[in-house]
Amino acid sequence: MDASKILEVIDKYENELESIPTIQERNVTIEHLKKMIPQMREFIKEGRAGKAFRWLGFMQGVLCEQGHYLLEELKEHNRTLKPDEEFPGIKKIYENAAAYLDSIEKKEK
């Protein structure tokens, strides 16, 4: 995940945090997340994407723990490419492997 993707994800959360209902005992946490976002942007500007990424992880942990997102949804937020785009040619490798295994099975019969 690069700096531009971190900014994209925190922009998404900034918009969505506004619509999360306030629950008395959890209000402080949501407010804290809202206050983290501007600082995360500063980290990116300063070239400290690693720190912004750690803070994003904290934010996502809170959002998951409170039931706003499932873990799979959070993974999708972070994904820059679809799995088959991350590893170009992976589909062809699996197809070739399957064809090879099929040929072995046919020879054994």
C-alpha positions, 0 to 999 in steps of 0.5 A: 500500500502506497501513500496515495492509497492510504490517503484514498482509504482515510478519505473514505473513512472520514466521510463514513465516520460522520454517519456512524451513530454516536454510542455513549460509551464508544463516542470517544473512540469515534471522535478520536478516529476523526481527529487522527485523520488530519494528522495522518495526512500530515504524516503522508506529506512529511514522507512518513507513510509507515506511521500513517499506515500503522495509524490506519491499521489502528483505525481499521481495528477499531472499525472492525471491533465495533462492527462497522466493517468485516475483516474482508471488507477492510482488506478490500479497502486496502487492496490496490489491485484484484488478486489476479492483477497483483500476480500477472500470469497467475491464471495461466500458471494454474491453467498449465498446472491443471492441464499437466495434472490432467495429462498425467491422470490420462497416462495413468489410466 
